[in-house]
Amino acid sequence: MRRSKVDESTSMAISYHIEEADLSTAAAAIQGLWVANLVGHDARSAAAKLRLGYAENPAGTGTAILLYPQGDDRPSGVQGLHPRLFHFGTRRLRAAGLADYAVDEAHRSLGPALMLMRRGSELGAERFDLTYGLPNRKAAAVVARAGLKRIGMVQRYAKPLRSRALLAQRLPQALAAMCAPLVDAALRLRDALRSAGSRTRLECRDSDWSDAALDQLWARRPGALLLSDRSAAMLRWRFGTPERGDWKLCIASDEAGTVQGHVIWRMHDGFAEIGDFFSTDPDALTAPLILAFTRLARRAGANSISVTFFGREPVASALLASGMVPRPQEAPLFKLPGGPLELDAAEHWYLTSFDNDAD
């Protein structure tokens, strides 16, 4: 392990130092910190996170730095730098997401937490063209103190497809059962009218990760947006392994049979979660793409759809036009100063759940 250049911090009479981890020898310590401090992780999922996100990441080997209290050989915190490849116009940017930040409860005072985040930011500036973070609300203040700039808020959207469960929260069960078919028919009619009013109609078909359409779509990507690499290989890595969960792929084509977009999604408890949506012209095709996926999700028995997005306003407006409704769950997006100046504005970004480190 290598000790950081700025390696001493004192908090409540405890001194700390930071070392860059060897991913092999420190695997147990890193995974233990994640299991103890990140919601939803057990030993199996933490091992998969380290292997897929760091050791076998096609964008490059990830980095983990560890926070040690003085005199203790057991780390009390970890910060990851999760490599990604982004494209912006003709530029290819090596990027890092500040990810998988975890500090044991006994050491969560501002001093050591900030020391860890600042060192992660320094490494991001030294080694990458772009460094960004999607912290939870508790970590957002630490990220800001570490020198990253808040670009905006990542928005979650949802759309009801079947109403009985929602009605049952407000009405007696028997009345909800009577009203639900009428409400569901109205929801279907509204989507049919949205589709009829669209200049483009797309249809989704189920597919798999070997579909040549994925690389064809990526080759036709719009040049004006900051886009994380969505080649077939990257999509398979992010969504197509058993450890990632039961993600499904659908390919959307227009009436001439030309492939125009994809949606990656999974179903749990009647809820269709979109992990990524992408098209050759996001401003014009996002609404038709989501409407096409809505029809597929209804056929699959989904009660609702959810999607997360941050970026240019025309795409956000297209989500609204497709019937998606903003939900209260927002998360801040931070960026380390530097790199192309255009990326300080939300107008050039296109981020979905594909770009986070949650899995």
N, C-alpha and C positions, 0 to 999 in steps of 0.2 A: 504494500500500500504506500501511496505517496501523501505526505502531509501537505496541507494547503499553504500557500504563501502567507496568508493572513490566518494564523492558526490558533490564536488565543482569544477567548472571550470569558468574562467572569460574570456570573449571575448568582446572587445570593451566596457568595463566598465559594462557589464551585467554578473551577476553570474548565474550559472545553477546548478541544482541538478537532480539526476536520481532516480526514484522510480519504483519498480516492480509493474505492474498493476494487479488489480483484474479484470479478464476478463469480469465479469458481470457488475460491477459498472462503469468501464471505457470503456465499449463497444462503446458508442457514440463518445467519444474522439478519440479512436483508429481508428474507421471507418472514422471519419471526416478527420483525417490526411491522410489516404490512398486516400480518394476521392480527396482531395486537391492537393496531391503530386505524386500519382502514375498514370501513363498514362493508360487510358482505364477503370478506375474504377468509378462506380456510387454508390449510397447508397445501392442498391440491391446487387451488386457484392461484395462490401466491407463487408456487413453483412454475405454473404455466405462464404467469405474467413475466417472471424473470427470464424464462427461456425464450418465449415468443417476442416479447417487447424489447429485450436487450441482447441476449446472446444470438438469436436467430433473426434479428430485424434486417430485412433486405435493404433498408436505407442506411445501415451501418450499425456497428456494435454500440449499444447504449452505455451510458456512464452512470454510476451510482456513487455518491459521496456519503460518508458516514460521520456522524457527530459522536465524539467520545468525551465523557466526563473525565477529568484528570484522575489518573490512577486506576481507571477501570478499563479492562480490555473488552468490555461488552458495549457496543454502540447504543446510544439512546435515541438516535434519529437518523433518517435517511432522506436524501433528495435525489431523484432521478432526472437524467436528461435523455429524452426519448427521441431518437433521430427520425426525421421525416424528410422526404424530398418534395419541394414545392416548385411550381412553374408559374412564372409571371411574365407574360409576353414571351420574348425569346430567352429570358433568363431562367436558369436552373439554380434554385436556392437550396443549400443544405440547411435544414432547419432542425431545431430541437424544441420539444415541448418540455417545460418544467413539470415533471410528473411524479406521481407516487410519493408525495411528500408526507412523511409520517414521523412524529416525535412522541416519545413516551410521555404520559401525562405528568409525571414528576419533573419533567424538563421542558415544559411548554411555556415558560416565561419568555418574554420578548427577546432577551439577549441571545440565548442559544438558537432559538427558532430563526431569528433574523440573520445570525451568523451563517447558518446553514443555507438559507435562501440566497443570501448575497454571494456566497461562494458558488452556488449553482449558476447564478446570473453571470458571474465572472467567467466561468468556464463556457457558458453559452456565447458570450461576446468573443472569447478567444478562439473558439473552434467552429462556430457556425455563422451563416449569413443572416439567419433569422432565429430569434428565440421568443417563444410565446408561452403563456400559461393560462389555464382555465381552472383557477382555484375555486374551492368552495368558499362560502361567505366568511367562515372563520379564518381561513388562510389569506383572504384577499388583502387584509390590512398589512400583513407581513410582506406579501408580494409588492405592494405599493411602496413600502418602506425600503425594499431592496432595490428600488430604482426603476421598476417597470412602469410603463404608462398604460392606463386603462383606455382601450380603444372603443369599447361599447359593451353591451349586454347580449349574451347569447340567449335567444328566446325559444321556449318550448311552446308548441302548438298542439292542439288536439281537435278531433272531429268525431262527434257521435254518429254511429251508424244504426244502432239499435237502442231503443229508449227504455226498455222495461226496467232495467236496473236503476237508471237515473230516476224514473218516475216513482219507483218503490221507495226512494229516499224521501219523497214528499207526499205520497199518497198511500192509502191503504192498499195492501197487496192485491186484493180483488179488483179494485178500481184501476190500479196500474196495469194489470193484465188486460183489462178491457180497452184501455186507452192506447196501449203500446202499438198495436197493429196500425192504428190510424196515424199516430205520430211517425212510425217507421215509413209508412207510405208517403207521408209528406216529405220526409228526409230524402227518400229515393227520387221523388218528383223534383225536388229542388236541385239535386245533382244532375238529373236529366236535363233540366232547363239550363244549368250552367254549361253542360257539354254542348247542348244545341246552340248556345250563344257563342261558343268558341270558334275561332277561325280554323283551328287545327284539332282533329280528333286522333288520339292515340289509343292503342290497345296493348295491354300487357299480356305476356305469355311467360309461364314458368320456365326457368332455365337452370343451368348448372355452371360451375366455375370454369369449365373448359370451353364455354361459348366464345367463339371468335369475335362475336359482336362487342365484347368488352374492350378489346384493344382497338377495334374500329371506332368505337365511340371516343375513346381517349385520344386517338389521332385527330379527331375533328373537334377537339376542345376549343372553347373561346379563348382568345389570347389576352383579353383585357382584364381577366380575373386572376387573383392569386389562388391557385388550385393545388391541393395536395395530390401527389401522383396517384392516379386512379387506373393505372395499367392493370391488366388481368392478374399479374403476379402480386401486386400490392393488395388488390381486393381479396384475393385468396388468402394472403397472409393475415389480413385484418379480420376477415369474416368466415373464411372457408375451412377452418380446422375444427375438429370436435371440441377442443378446449374453449373455443370462442363462444360456443352455444349453437343452437339450431337456427342459424341465419339462412334465409332463402333468397333467391335471386329471381327477379322478373325483368324481362327486356321489353321495352315499349317501342312500337313501330307505328308509322303513320299509315294512311289509307293506301299509299303506293307501295307499302311493304318496306320502306326505308327505316332502318333502326335509328331512333332519335334519343333514347334515354334508358336509364335503368333505375330500379328501386331495389334496395336490399332491406329485408325486413324479417321479423320473427314474431311469433304469436305466443303469448302466455296469458292464461286466464281470460281468454276472449279479447285480449288487447293486442292490436297490431302495432308494433314499434318499428318505425323506419330508422334504420341505421345509416343509410345514405340514399340520396336521390341526386341524379345528375342527368343533364341533357346537353345537347350540342348548342342550344341557345336558351340559357336559363331564363332570361327575361320573357321570352315568348312562349316557352314550352313547359315551364314549371306547373302552371295551372292545368293544362291538358294531361301532363304526366301524373299529377296527384289525383285527378279525376279518373284516369285510367286505372290507377292503383286502387282507388276507392271501390271500383266495380269488382276488381279481383278480391279485395279484402272482404267485401260482402259475400261473395261466393264461398270464401273460405270460412265464413261464420264469425267474423270479427264483430265485436260490439262497438269498438272505437278504434281510431287511428291516432298515433302520436308521432311528432317529428320535431327535431331541434335544428335551428338554423341561426347563423350570424352572417351578415353581409349586406350587399347592395339592396337599396330600397325596392327596386322593381321586382326582385325575387320575393322579398317579404310580402309585397302587395299581391303577388301572384298566389302565394300560399293562402292569403285571406280570400282571394277570389275563388279559390277551389273549395272554400268552406272550412278551412282550418281556423281555429279560434285561439288567440294568445292565452296562455295559462300563466299563473303567478310565478311558476318556477323559472327564474332567470339566473344566469351565472355570468360573472364578469370575464371579459377577455382582456388580457394584458399582453403587451409587447415590449421587449427590451428596446430602448432607443437605438437607432442606427438602421442601416439597410436602406432600401428605396423609400424616399419620402412619401410616395403615394400610399404606402402601407400604414401610414398613420391615420388614414381615413377608411371608414367602414365600406365605402363605395367600391373598393377593389377586392374585398374579401369574399370568400365563399367557403364557409365552414359548416360541417354537419357533425353528427355523432361519430362519423368516420375519423375525425381529427382529434378525438379525445383519448384519454388513457384509462377509461373506466373498466374495460374488460381485462 
